[in-house]
């Protein structure tokens, strides 16, 4: 029995030594599941840049994107979705502008469509994505624009929703993150996860159609309300004024929510009023300003 026990102990010791040597050799070569590639995220994620707005179709792997000079970027982002819910993202990625330049974006390109692997996509005018100053608003949760920090649109490979701590960012599918142009701008709905292709087009995307109203302009009873309408209500935001001034993205927002209709409040008319409406949305240029004139019926 002692002989057999001694033999088994030697046999086990032999295999322990062999396994230790294999693990040690793998570690020296940089292999093994636990070995993290410090150059960037694991896996062979890639993006195809295509369309007549590119010099040629180009496929860039994550490794190649990370090698684009001065493309790496990390920051906390503020965002608002269409619910609307305010939040922050800790994100690490590569600057979209640097990637497009490296891939051969033409000067005459006018529209960019970012496509996800699940079929979800969103379009932007070149000006909206590359020519508009965008920011991180530390006070977004309170709607406070103070302390705004300029940030870049990125293709993120590490990020975490509802976090303002970059150390918490984790590897995930490539995601387009679009910063806010103002503290109230809703951009989160246009984030594209699983980015696989960016299509650049030279064709002008045109303007959004103007808003409509119900009831039609004209005579109205004092205290009645007017609803703003648009055929692309889920894609656009309507900003209006009642004092005769020209509306901007800082004017009163008519439709803050796609999912809570009760937040989209009709406009009460108590005196002769001119409603001016601006329609804005990603993918097309701003609409012309629409004007609607209402006169309160005397004794009505």
N, C-alpha and C positions, 0 to 999 in steps of 0.2 A: 504493500500500500504506500509506504514512504517513497519507494522508487517512482510509482505512478504520479504521486503528488508533486515530487520534484520535477518530473518531466513536464507536467502541465504548467507549472510555474515558469519554467524556462520557455515553454512554447508561447505562453501569453506575453512574457516579457519581450520575446523576439518580435511579435506582431505590434506591440506598443511602440517599440523603437522604429519599426518600418513606417507605421502611420505617422509618427512624429516627424520623420525625415521628409515624408511626402508633403505634409502641411508646411514645414519650414521652407522646402524648395518652392512650393507654390507661392508663398508669401514673398520670397526673394524675386520671383518673376513678375510680381504685381497681379497675379491671378487670384482666383478664389472669390466666392460670393461676397465675403465681407470687405473686400478691397474696393474702396470708393474712388472713382475717377475724378480727380480734382479739377480737371479741365472743363467740367460742365456736367449736365444731366446724362444719365445712362440711357442706353437705347439708341436706335437709329431713326429718330424723328427727323422729318425733312419737310421742306416747303417748296412747292413749284411756283415760279413766277412766270405768268403767261399773259397772252392777249396782245393786241396790236399796239398797246402802249408800252411794250417792252421791246428792246433791241432784238432780243431773241428769247425763246423759252429757256429758262434756267431752273435747275433743281439744286437746292442747297441743303446739305445735311446740317444737323445741329452743330456738329463739330466745325463745319465750314462757316456757319453763321457766327459762331463765337470767335472765329479768327478774323472777321472783318474789323479793320482798325477802328478803335474807339466806339465799337458797337455795344459792348457790354454795359448794362445799366441796372441799377437797383434803386428802389424808392418805395415809400408808402404812397398809395393812391386813395383819393376820396371818390365816392361814386353814389349815385342814386338810381334806383331801378323804377320800373313803371307801376309798382304797387301803390304809392312810392315808399321805399325804404332806404334810409341813408346808411352807408357803411364805409368801411375802409378795407384796403387790400395791402398786404405786405407782398411785394413782388420783385422778382429778379429775372432779367431777360436780356433781350437785344433790341436796340433802337430800330423801329420800323423804317425811319428815313434812311438810316445807314444801310439797311438790308436792301431797300429798293434801289438806292444809288449803286450799290455793288452789283446788283442783279441786272442793271441796265435800264432803269426807268427813263422813258423818253420825256423830253421837255414838254411835248405837246399832249402828254397823257392828261386826261381830265377826270377820270372816274376810276375808283379802286374798289373791287369787290373781294372781300375776304371770305373764304369758304372753309367750313368745318367738315370733318370726315363723316359726320352724321347727317350731312345735307343742309344744316343750318348755315346761312350766309347773311352778310350785311354789306351794303354798298355805301360809299362815301364819296363826296366830291374831293378832288385833290386838295382844295383849299381847307376843307373841314378836317382832313386827316393830317396834312403836312404843313399847311399855311396858317393855321389858327393857333394863337398862343393858348396853352393849356396849363392847368395848375393842379397842385395838391392843396386842398383846403383843410388844415388841421381842425378847424371848427365846423366842419360840414354837419356834424350831428346836431348842432345848435343853429345851423344856417348862418354862421358867422364867417364872413369872407376875410377877416383879419389874418395876417401871417401867411398869405398865399405863397407857395413855392412853385416856380416853373418846373414842369416835368414833361417827359417825352412819351408819346404812344409807343408801346413795346409789344413784342411777341414774347410773352413770359413763359419760362420753363419751370420756374419754382414760384409758388405763390400760396397765400392763405387768405381766404375771405374772412372778414370781421376781425382783422388783426392789424395793428400798427407797429408790430415788432418784426423786423426783417429776419431775425434769427429763427422765427417760426415758419418762414416760407419753406414749402416742401415741393419736391419734384412732382409734376403732373403733366397732363397733355398740354401741348402748346396752346396758349391763349392770347388773343388780341385784347389788350387793355387800353382803353381810350380815356385819357384824363378829362376833367371838366374845364370848360371855358369860363364858367361862372359858378358860384357856389350852389346855385339851384338847378343847374343843368342836369338832366337825366341822360346818363351815358351807359349805365350798366346793362341795359337791354341790348346794346350793340356789341357787347363783349362776345367774341367768337371763340369757343373752346374746341380743341382738336384741330387747329389750323393746319390745312394741308395744301391750300393753293391760294394765291393772290392774283387776281386778274386785273390788268390795267387796260383801260380803253381810252382811245383818243376822242371818241364821240362825246359831245356836250350832253350831260344828263338832263338839262332843262330845269325849269322852275316847278315848284309845287303849285298846284292849282290854288286859287284863292278860296277863302272860307265862304260858307253860305250861312244863312240865318233862317230861323223860324220863330214867329211868323215873319212874313216878308216886311221890308221896311215900309213906312207910311204911318198912318194913324194908328194909335194904340191907346188903350185905357190906362190911366195912371195906376201904377202898382203891378201891372202885368209884367211878365218876364220874356226875355228873348234867349233862345238857345243858339249857340254857334254850332255849325255842322261842317263836316268834311268827309269826302268819300274815302280818304285814307286815314281815318281817325286813329287807328292803332299805330301808325307810322310817324305821325306828326304831332307837334305841339302848337297851340294857337295862343298868341299873346295879344291883348287888346287894351285900348285906352278909351276913356269916356270924356276926356277934357279937351279933345281936339288935337292933342300931340300925336306924333308919329310913334307907333309901338315898336319896341325892341325886345330882345330876349330878357330884359330887366323889367318889362311891364307885367301886368297881371296875367298869370297863366290860367287859361280857361279850363284845360283838361289835364290836371296833374296826374290822373290815374287811368289806366286801361282796365283795371280790375275792380275798382271801387267807384262805380258810376255816381254815387251820392256825393263824391268830392268834386264832380264837374258841375258847378252850380250855375244855373241860368242867370242872366243879367236883369236885374229889376230896373224898370223904367218909371221914374216918378216925374220927370220933366222932359222937355224937348232935348233929345240926346243924339249925338253922332258917335256910333261905335266904329272904331278903326281896328282892323285885325291883320296881324302878321302871322303867316304860317311858316314854321321852320321844321326841318327834319333831315336826318342823315340821308345821303344818296342823291339829293337834288338841291338846287339853289333855293334861297328864300323866295317865297311868293311875292307878288306885287301886294301893295297895301289895299285891302278892301275897305270901303266905307259904306255904312248903312245909317240912314237918317230916320229917326222916329219923332213923331209929333204927338204929344199927349192931347187926347180929345177933351175939350172943355166940358166939364160936368160928367166925364166918363169914368 
